[in-house]
Amino acid sequence: MATSRKYQCKVAIKVIDKRKIPAEYTMKFLARELDILRKVRHPNVITAFEFIEISNGLHFIVMELCPTDLLQLVQTSGLLPSEKARSLFNQITKAIKYLHEHHVAHRDLKCENILITSDDQAKITDFSFGIMFPNGSNLSTTYCGSAAYASPEVLLSIPYDPRKYDIWSLGVILYIMVTGKMPFDDTNLNALPKIQQEGVRFPEAIEVDANCKSLIKEILQYNPKDRPDIFMLKKQEWLLAA
């Protein structure tokens, strides 16, 4: 965190020391992240104000500052009230719709990467594993992201549609928001795809809106072909009520 005289506000500065990271990361992932941050502009995507590189290999990304993230919000409250979860999830899906329309996939969506402003606006951040697919149909082969939010095809190292990976991660995020728990036991990564294939279950002690349950089940489909894309997801009844 820093105070910017130029922007007259507090800002967040992401510091990347290129001397301490592999050259492949610098050429591939860092280049993509910077390219995406320079191009995207959406109310629910973090704004990067400027990019500073100095001769000793340090790279600074100056971004808007948010006081908390979705993980901290859920940990503090246990779970989110239905209307708050719906409002935040609606904002997150608007951002993903924008990204997918502009041929960008995030590939590391998780609660820690959803920042929350002081007035409860969601901001997607950290495009370290982001990828651009100009023709809209490229499959990815890179294992990336966090295992607990990773789709079955990613865990199984099967070439995957990065957009359908994002959709799966959205389902995990929504489940966490409305239950305060993870949808699948990820303590054994080798067993995780099998657990995912068995389908998602909800804690009996926690009341979850029926339409929200239906949406989560529709998103967390083992076969990516059965998962909705972001445009179909935005038409779901639970979200339309936002």
C-alpha positions as protocol buffer text, in pm:
chain_id: "A"
residue {
  index: 1
  type: MET
  ca { x: 0 y: 0 z: 0 }
}
residue {
  index: 2
  type: ALA
  ca { x: 118 y: 351 z: -80 }
}
residue {
  index: 3
  type: THR
  ca { x: -17 y: 704 z: -99 }
}
residue {
  index: 4
  type: SER
  ca { x: -1 y: 857 z: -446 }
}
residue {
  index: 5
  type: ARG
  ca { x: 38 y: 1231 z: -484 }
}
residue {
  index: 6
  type: LYS
  ca { x: -23 y: 1191 z: -856 }
}
residue {
  index: 7
  type: TYR
  ca { x: -360 y: 1015 z: -815 }
}
residue {
  index: 8
  type: GLN
  ca { x: -450 y: 1178 z: -483 }
}
residue {
  index: 9
  type: CYS
  ca { x: -543 y: 848 z: -320 }
}
residue {
  index: 10
  type: LYS
  ca { x: -406 y: 534 z: -161 }
}
residue {
  index: 11
  type: VAL
  ca { x: -292 y: 274 z: -415 }
}
residue {
  index: 12
  type: ALA
  ca { x: -173 y: -85 z: -419 }
}
residue {
  index: 13
  type: ILE
  ca { x: 164 y: -160 z: -574 }
}
residue {
  index: 14
  type: LYS
  ca { x: 240 y: -508 z: -703 }
}
residue {
  index: 15
  type: VAL
  ca { x: 618 y: -556 z: -699 }
}
residue {
  index: 16
  type: ILE
  ca { x: 775 y: -812 z: -935 }
}
residue {
  index: 17
  type: ASP
  ca { x: 1148 y: -881 z: -911 }
}
residue {
  index: 18
  type: LYS
  ca { x: 1242 y: -1027 z: -1248 }
}
residue {
  index: 19
  type: ARG
  ca { x: 1581 y: -1131 z: -1109 }
}
residue {
  index: 20
  type: LYS
  ca { x: 1408 y: -1386 z: -885 }
}
residue {
  index: 21
  type: ILE
  ca { x: 1165 y: -1542 z: -1131 }
}
residue {
  index: 22
  type: PRO
  ca { x: 1235 y: -1780 z: -1424 }
}
residue {
  index: 23
  type: ALA
  ca { x: 1291 y: -1619 z: -1764 }
}
residue {
  index: 24
  type: GLU
  ca { x: 1002 y: -1829 z: -1902 }
}
residue {
  index: 25
  type: TYR
  ca { x: 766 y: -1669 z: -1651 }
}
residue {
  index: 26
  type: THR
  ca { x: 885 y: -1321 z: -1747 }
}
residue {
  index: 27
  type: MET
  ca { x: 845 y: -1387 z: -2119 }
}
residue {
  index: 28
  type: LYS
  ca { x: 517 y: -1576 z: -2100 }
}
residue {
  index: 29
  type: PHE
  ca { x: 305 y: -1510 z: -1792 }
}
residue {
  index: 30
  type: LEU
  ca { x: 425 y: -1164 z: -1691 }
}
residue {
  index: 31
  type: ALA
  ca { x: 400 y: -1038 z: -2049 }
}
residue {
  index: 32
  type: ARG
  ca { x: 42 y: -1164 z: -2069 }
}
residue {
  index: 33
  type: GLU
  ca { x: -55 y: -1013 z: -1735 }
}
residue {
  index: 34
  type: LEU
  ca { x: 75 y: -671 z: -1832 }
}
residue {
  index: 35
  type: ASP
  ca { x: -89 y: -690 z: -2174 }
}
residue {
  index: 36
  type: ILE
  ca { x: -427 y: -779 z: -2022 }
}
residue {
  index: 37
  type: LEU
  ca { x: -410 y: -511 z: -1752 }
}
residue {
  index: 38
  type: ARG
  ca { x: -328 y: -248 z: -2013 }
}
residue {
  index: 39
  type: LYS
  ca { x: -627 y: -344 z: -2228 }
}
residue {
  index: 40
  type: VAL
  ca { x: -916 y: -427 z: -1994 }
}
residue {
  index: 41
  type: ARG
  ca { x: -1142 y: -161 z: -1847 }
}
residue {
  index: 42
  type: HIS
  ca { x: -1446 y: -267 z: -1648 }
}
residue {
  index: 43
  type: PRO
  ca { x: -1598 y: -147 z: -1316 }
}
residue {
  index: 44
  type: ASN
  ca { x: -1554 y: -495 z: -1168 }
}
residue {
  index: 45
  type: VAL
  ca { x: -1196 y: -553 z: -1286 }
}
residue {
  index: 46
  type: ILE
  ca { x: -910 y: -395 z: -1093 }
}
residue {
  index: 47
  type: THR
  ca { x: -775 y: -79 z: -1256 }
}
residue {
  index: 48
  type: ALA
  ca { x: -403 y: -55 z: -1320 }
}
residue {
  index: 49
  type: PHE
  ca { x: -297 y: 308 z: -1323 }
}
residue {
  index: 50
  type: GLU
  ca { x: 56 y: 265 z: -1452 }
}
residue {
  index: 51
  type: PHE
  ca { x: 347 y: 28 z: -1505 }
}
residue {
  index: 52
  type: ILE
  ca { x: 699 y: 115 z: -1395 }
}
residue {
  index: 53
  type: GLU
  ca { x: 1011 y: -86 z: -1482 }
}
residue {
  index: 54
  type: ILE
  ca { x: 1353 y: 12 z: -1352 }
}
residue {
  index: 55
  type: SER
  ca { x: 1697 y: -99 z: -1462 }
}
residue {
  index: 56
  type: ASN
  ca { x: 1764 y: -335 z: -1168 }
}
residue {
  index: 57
  type: GLY
  ca { x: 1485 y: -570 z: -1281 }
}
residue {
  index: 58
  type: LEU
  ca { x: 1207 y: -450 z: -1053 }
}
residue {
  index: 59
  type: HIS
  ca { x: 867 y: -402 z: -1210 }
}
residue {
  index: 60
  type: PHE
  ca { x: 588 y: -210 z: -1032 }
}
residue {
  index: 61
  type: ILE
  ca { x: 220 y: -224 z: -1119 }
}
residue {
  index: 62
  type: VAL
  ca { x: 31 y: 63 z: -955 }
}
residue {
  index: 63
  type: MET
  ca { x: -333 y: -32 z: -900 }
}
residue {
  index: 64
  type: GLU
  ca { x: -643 y: 80 z: -715 }
}
residue {
  index: 65
  type: LEU
  ca { x: -652 y: -28 z: -352 }
}
residue {
  index: 66
  type: CYS
  ca { x: -931 y: -232 z: -193 }
}
residue {
  index: 67
  type: PRO
  ca { x: -958 y: -287 z: 184 }
}
residue {
  index: 68
  type: THR
  ca { x: -1049 y: -657 z: 176 }
}
residue {
  index: 69
  type: ASP
  ca { x: -1118 y: -958 z: -42 }
}
residue {
  index: 70
  type: LEU
  ca { x: -1396 y: -1213 z: -72 }
}
residue {
  index: 71
  type: LEU
  ca { x: -1212 y: -1477 z: 130 }
}
residue {
  index: 72
  type: GLN
  ca { x: -1170 y: -1242 z: 427 }
}
residue {
  index: 73
  type: LEU
  ca { x: -1534 y: -1138 z: 393 }
}
residue {
  index: 74
  type: VAL
  ca { x: -1655 y: -1498 z: 411 }
}
residue {
  index: 75
  type: GLN
  ca { x: -1415 y: -1588 z: 693 }
}
residue {
  index: 76
  type: THR
  ca { x: -1541 y: -1292 z: 895 }
}
residue {
  index: 77
  type: SER
  ca { x: -1910 y: -1364 z: 847 }
}
residue {
  index: 78
  type: GLY
  ca { x: -1905 y: -1743 z: 808 }
}
residue {
  index: 79
  type: LEU
  ca { x: -2120 y: -1716 z: 497 }
}
residue {
  index: 80
  type: LEU
  ca { x: -2284 y: -1431 z: 309 }
}
residue {
  index: 81
  type: PRO
  ca { x: -2654 y: -1346 z: 326 }
}
residue {
  index: 82
  type: SER
  ca { x: -2831 y: -1452 z: 7 }
}
residue {
  index: 83
  type: GLU
  ca { x: -2886 y: -1099 z: -127 }
}
residue {
  index: 84
  type: LYS
  ca { x: -2528 y: -992 z: -65 }
}
residue {
  index: 85
  type: ALA
  ca { x: -2397 y: -1309 z: -227 }
}
residue {
  index: 86
  type: ARG
  ca { x: -2625 y: -1251 z: -526 }
}
residue {
  index: 87
  type: SER
  ca { x: -2514 y: -889 z: -563 }
}
residue {
  index: 88
  type: LEU
  ca { x: -2142 y: -970 z: -547 }
}
residue {
  index: 89
  type: PHE
  ca { x: -2172 y: -1276 z: -771 }
}
residue {
  index: 90
  type: ASN
  ca { x: -2367 y: -1073 z: -1025 }
}
residue {
  index: 91
  type: GLN
  ca { x: -2081 y: -821 z: -1035 }
}
residue {
  index: 92
  type: ILE
  ca { x: -1822 y: -1097 z: -1072 }
}
residue {
  index: 93
  type: THR
  ca { x: -2011 y: -1259 z: -1360 }
}
residue {
  index: 94
  type: LYS
  ca { x: -2046 y: -921 z: -1533 }
}
residue {
  index: 95
  type: ALA
  ca { x: -1669 y: -889 z: -1525 }
}
residue {
  index: 96
  type: ILE
  ca { x: -1616 y: -1243 z: -1657 }
}
residue {
  index: 97
  type: LYS
  ca { x: -1869 y: -1179 z: -1933 }
}
residue {
  index: 98
  type: TYR
  ca { x: -1671 y: -869 z: -2032 }
}
residue {
  index: 99
  type: LEU
  ca { x: -1341 y: -1061 z: -2024 }
}
residue {
  index: 100
  type: HIS
  ca { x: -1471 y: -1355 z: -2227 }
}
residue {
  index: 101
  type: GLU
  ca { x: -1630 y: -1119 z: -2479 }
}
residue {
  index: 102
  type: HIS
  ca { x: -1284 y: -963 z: -2519 }
}
residue {
  index: 103
  type: HIS
  ca { x: -1119 y: -1305 z: -2553 }
}
residue {
  index: 104
  type: VAL
  ca { x: -956 y: -1305 z: -2209 }
}
residue {
  index: 105
  type: ALA
  ca { x: -971 y: -1591 z: -1960 }
}
residue {
  index: 106
  type: HIS
  ca { x: -850 y: -1551 z: -1601 }
}
residue {
  index: 107
  type: ARG
  ca { x: -760 y: -1913 z: -1511 }
}
residue {
  index: 108
  type: ASP
  ca { x: -707 y: -1840 z: -1141 }
}
residue {
  index: 109
  type: LEU
  ca { x: -1043 y: -1725 z: -1012 }
}
residue {
  index: 110
  type: LYS
  ca { x: -1068 y: -1775 z: -635 }
}
residue {
  index: 111
  type: CYS
  ca { x: -1200 y: -1584 z: -338 }
}
residue {
  index: 112
  type: GLU
  ca { x: -859 y: -1427 z: -269 }
}
residue {
  index: 113
  type: ASN
  ca { x: -859 y: -1279 z: -619 }
}
residue {
  index: 114
  type: ILE
  ca { x: -1195 y: -1107 z: -576 }
}
residue {
  index: 115
  type: LEU
  ca { x: -1121 y: -778 z: -402 }
}
residue {
  index: 116
  type: ILE
  ca { x: -1403 y: -590 z: -227 }
}
residue {
  index: 117
  type: THR
  ca { x: -1424 y: -212 z: -203 }
}
residue {
  index: 118
  type: SER
  ca { x: -1554 y: -22 z: 99 }
}
residue {
  index: 119
  type: ASP
  ca { x: -1893 y: 11 z: -75 }
}
residue {
  index: 120
  type: ASP
  ca { x: -1919 y: -362 z: -157 }
}
residue {
  index: 121
  type: GLN
  ca { x: -1806 y: -353 z: -518 }
}
residue {
  index: 122
  type: ALA
  ca { x: -1630 y: -665 z: -643 }
}
residue {
  index: 123
  type: LYS
  ca { x: -1303 y: -627 z: -836 }
}
residue {
  index: 124
  type: ILE
  ca { x: -1131 y: -919 z: -1008 }
}
residue {
  index: 125
  type: THR
  ca { x: -754 y: -902 z: -972 }
}
residue {
  index: 126
  type: ASP
  ca { x: -432 y: -1099 z: -1034 }
}
residue {
  index: 127
  type: PHE
  ca { x: -406 y: -1188 z: -1401 }
}
residue {
  index: 128
  type: SER
  ca { x: -79 y: -1379 z: -1353 }
}
residue {
  index: 129
  type: PHE
  ca { x: -233 y: -1681 z: -1529 }
}
residue {
  index: 130
  type: GLY
  ca { x: -457 y: -1481 z: -1760 }
}
residue {
  index: 131
  type: ILE
  ca { x: -456 y: -1572 z: -2127 }
}
residue {
  index: 132
  type: MET
  ca { x: -580 y: -1406 z: -2444 }
}
residue {
  index: 133
  type: PHE
  ca { x: -728 y: -1615 z: -2723 }
}
residue {
  index: 134
  type: PRO
  ca { x: -781 y: -1389 z: -3028 }
}
residue {
  index: 135
  type: ASN
  ca { x: -977 y: -1640 z: -3230 }
}
residue {
  index: 136
  type: GLY
  ca { x: -1192 y: -1738 z: -2934 }
}
residue {
  index: 137
  type: SER
  ca { x: -1136 y: -2112 z: -2964 }
}
residue {
  index: 138
  type: ASN
  ca { x: -788 y: -2198 z: -2833 }
}
residue {
  index: 139
  type: LEU
  ca { x: -746 y: -2483 z: -2588 }
}
residue {
  index: 140
  type: SER
  ca { x: -500 y: -2446 z: -2301 }
}
residue {
  index: 141
  type: THR
  ca { x: -260 y: -2711 z: -2176 }
}
residue {
  index: 142
  type: THR
  ca { x: -95 y: -2524 z: -1887 }
}
residue {
  index: 143
  type: TYR
  ca { x: -179 y: -2649 z: -1538 }
}
residue {
  index: 144
  type: CYS
  ca { x: -238 y: -2329 z: -1345 }
}
residue {
  index: 145
  type: GLY
  ca { x: -452 y: -2179 z: -1072 }
}
residue {
  index: 146
  type: SER
  ca { x: -541 y: -2324 z: -734 }
}
residue {
  index: 147
  type: ALA
  ca { x: -634 y: -2691 z: -703 }
}
residue {
  index: 148
  type: ALA
  ca { x: -940 y: -2628 z: -484 }
}
residue {
  index: 149
  type: TYR
  ca { x: -1089 y: -2409 z: -760 }
}
residue {
  index: 150
  type: ALA
  ca { x: -956 y: -2611 z: -1056 }
}
residue {
  index: 151
  type: SER
  ca { x: -1190 y: -2793 z: -1291 }
}
residue {
  index: 152
  type: PRO
  ca { x: -1161 y: -3171 z: -1343 }
}
residue {
  index: 153
  type: GLU
  ca { x: -1009 y: -3140 z: -1690 }
}
residue {
  index: 154
  type: VAL
  ca { x: -734 y: -2912 z: -1556 }
}
residue {
  index: 155
  type: LEU
  ca { x: -655 y: -3151 z: -1269 }
}
residue {
  index: 156
  type: LEU
  ca { x: -643 y: -3439 z: -1518 }
}
residue {
  index: 157
  type: SER
  ca { x: -408 y: -3246 z: -1752 }
}
residue {
  index: 158
  type: ILE
  ca { x: -653 y: -3268 z: -2040 }
}
residue {
  index: 159
  type: PRO
  ca { x: -641 y: -2979 z: -2294 }
}
residue {
  index: 160
  type: TYR
  ca { x: -916 y: -2746 z: -2178 }
}
residue {
  index: 161
  type: ASP
  ca { x: -1125 y: -2447 z: -2275 }
}
residue {
  index: 162
  type: PRO
  ca { x: -1000 y: -2171 z: -2040 }
}
residue {
  index: 163
  type: ARG
  ca { x: -1345 y: -2011 z: -2040 }
}
residue {
  index: 164
  type: LYS
  ca { x: -1506 y: -2330 z: -1907 }
}
residue {
  index: 165
  type: TYR
  ca { x: -1230 y: -2341 z: -1644 }
}
residue {
  index: 166
  type: ASP
  ca { x: -1336 y: -1992 z: -1534 }
}
residue {
  index: 167
  type: ILE
  ca { x: -1699 y: -2105 z: -1517 }
}
residue {
  index: 168
  type: TRP
  ca { x: -1611 y: -2399 z: -1290 }
}
residue {
  index: 169
  type: SER
  ca { x: -1417 y: -2168 z: -1059 }
}
residue {
  index: 170
  type: LEU
  ca { x: -1718 y: -1936 z: -1042 }
}
residue {
  index: 171
  type: GLY
  ca { x: -1926 y: -2229 z: -918 }
}
residue {
  index: 172
  type: VAL
  ca { x: -1675 y: -2300 z: -641 }
}
residue {
  index: 173
  type: ILE
  ca { x: -1672 y: -1932 z: -544 }
}
residue {
  index: 174
  type: LEU
  ca { x: -2051 y: -1913 z: -527 }
}
residue {
  index: 175
  type: TYR
  ca { x: -2069 y: -2231 z: -317 }
}
residue {
  index: 176
  type: ILE
  ca { x: -1821 y: -2082 z: -70 }
}
residue {
  index: 177
  type: MET
  ca { x: -2015 y: -1755 z: -57 }
}
residue {
  index: 178
  type: VAL
  ca { x: -2347 y: -1917 z: 38 }
}
residue {
  index: 179
  type: THR
  ca { x: -2221 y: -2201 z: 260 }
}
residue {
  index: 180
  type: GLY
  ca { x: -1889 y: -2077 z: 401 }
}
residue {
  index: 181
  type: LYS
  ca { x: -1739 y: -2413 z: 303 }
}
residue {
  index: 182
  type: MET
  ca { x: -1551 y: -2572 z: 12 }
}
residue {
  index: 183
  type: PRO
  ca { x: -1767 y: -2781 z: -223 }
}
residue {
  index: 184
  type: PHE
  ca { x: -1515 y: -3066 z: -251 }
}
residue {
  index: 185
  type: ASP
  ca { x: -1255 y: -3222 z: -21 }
}
residue {
  index: 186
  type: ASP
  ca { x: -923 y: -3125 z: -179 }
}
residue {
  index: 187
  type: THR
  ca { x: -689 y: -3284 z: 77 }
}
residue {
  index: 188
  type: ASN
  ca { x: -603 y: -3560 z: -175 }
}
residue {
  index: 189
  type: LEU
  ca { x: -551 y: -3407 z: -518 }
}
residue {
  index: 190
  type: ASN
  ca { x: -529 y: -3745 z: -689 }
}
residue {
  index: 191
  type: ALA
  ca { x: -877 y: -3832 z: -561 }
}
residue {
  index: 192
  type: LEU
  ca { x: -1027 y: -3488 z: -628 }
}
residue {
  index: 193
  type: PRO
  ca { x: -1146 y: -3546 z: -989 }
}
residue {
  index: 194
  type: LYS
  ca { x: -1336 y: -3858 z: -876 }
}
residue {
  index: 195
  type: ILE
  ca { x: -1499 y: -3661 z: -593 }
}
residue {
  index: 196
  type: GLN
  ca { x: -1592 y: -3386 z: -840 }
}
residue {
  index: 197
  type: GLN
  ca { x: -1746 y: -3645 z: -1073 }
}
residue {
  index: 198
  type: GLU
  ca { x: -1976 y: -3763 z: -794 }
}
residue {
  index: 199
  type: GLY
  ca { x: -2135 y: -3418 z: -787 }
}
residue {
  index: 200
  type: VAL
  ca { x: -2170 y: -3138 z: -539 }
}
residue {
  index: 201
  type: ARG
  ca { x: -2358 y: -3177 z: -209 }
}
residue {
  index: 202
  type: PHE
  ca { x: -2483 y: -2910 z: 29 }
}
residue {
  index: 203
  type: PRO
  ca { x: -2455 y: -2906 z: 410 }
}
residue {
  index: 204
  type: GLU
  ca { x: -2789 y: -3005 z: 561 }
}
residue {
  index: 205
  type: ALA
  ca { x: -2754 y: -2751 z: 841 }
}
residue {
  index: 206
  type: ILE
  ca { x: -2725 y: -2456 z: 601 }
}
residue {
  index: 207
  type: GLU
  ca { x: -3026 y: -2322 z: 414 }
}
residue {
  index: 208
  type: VAL
  ca { x: -2946 y: -2228 z: 55 }
}
residue {
  index: 209
  type: ASP
  ca { x: -3196 y: -2078 z: -189 }
}
residue {
  index: 210
  type: ALA
  ca { x: -3328 y: -2350 z: -425 }
}
residue {
  index: 211
  type: ASN
  ca { x: -3249 y: -2148 z: -739 }
}
residue {
  index: 212
  type: CYS
  ca { x: -2899 y: -2080 z: -612 }
}
residue {
  index: 213
  type: LYS
  ca { x: -2846 y: -2453 z: -547 }
}
residue {
  index: 214
  type: SER
  ca { x: -2968 y: -2529 z: -896 }
}
residue {
  index: 215
  type: LEU
  ca { x: -2728 y: -2275 z: -1045 }
}
residue {
  index: 216
  type: ILE
  ca { x: -2429 y: -2415 z: -855 }
}
residue {
  index: 217
  type: LYS
  ca { x: -2512 y: -2770 z: -964 }
}
residue {
  index: 218
  type: GLU
  ca { x: -2545 y: -2655 z: -1324 }
}
residue {
  index: 219
  type: ILE
  ca { x: -2207 y: -2482 z: -1311 }
}
residue {
  index: 220
  type: LEU
  ca { x: -2018 y: -2763 z: -1137 }
}
residue {
  index: 221
  type: GLN
  ca { x: -2074 y: -3013 z: -1416 }
}
residue {
  index: 222
  type: TYR
  ca { x: -1790 y: -3263 z: -1448 }
}
residue {
  index: 223
  type: ASN
  ca { x: -1804 y: -3258 z: -1829 }
}
residue {
  index: 224
  type: PRO
  ca { x: -1710 y: -2907 z: -1950 }
}
residue {
  index: 225
  type: LYS
  ca { x: -1947 y: -2947 z: -2246 }
}
residue {
  index: 226
  type: ASP
  ca { x: -2236 y: -2966 z: -1998 }
}
residue {
  index: 227
  type: ARG
  ca { x: -2130 y: -2646 z: -1820 }
}
residue {
  index: 228
  type: PRO
  ca { x: -2300 y: -2321 z: -1926 }
}
residue {
  index: 229
  type: ASP
  ca { x: -2089 y: -2051 z: -2085 }
}
residue {
  index: 230
  type: ILE
  ca { x: -2096 y: -1708 z: -1922 }
}
residue {
  index: 231
  type: PHE
  ca { x: -2375 y: -1587 z: -2150 }
}
residue {
  index: 232
  type: MET
  ca { x: -2604 y: -1877 z: -2053 }
}
residue {
  index: 233
  type: LEU
  ca { x: -2507 y: -1836 z: -1687 }
}
residue {
  index: 234
  type: LYS
  ca { x: -2611 y: -1469 z: -1686 }
}
residue {
  index: 235
  type: LYS
  ca { x: -2964 y: -1574 z: -1787 }
}
residue {
  index: 236
  type: GLN
  ca { x: -3016 y: -1800 z: -1485 }
}
residue {
  index: 237
  type: GLU
  ca { x: -3318 y: -1720 z: -1268 }
}
residue {
  index: 238
  type: TRP
  ca { x: -3125 y: -1666 z: -945 }
}
residue {
  index: 239
  type: LEU
  ca { x: -2901 y: -1406 z: -1105 }
}
residue {
  index: 240
  type: LEU
  ca { x: -3182 y: -1231 z: -1291 }
}
residue {
  index: 241
  type: ALA
  ca { x: -3337 y: -1151 z: -954 }
}
residue {
  index: 242
  type: ALA
  ca { x: -3035 y: -935 z: -863 }
}
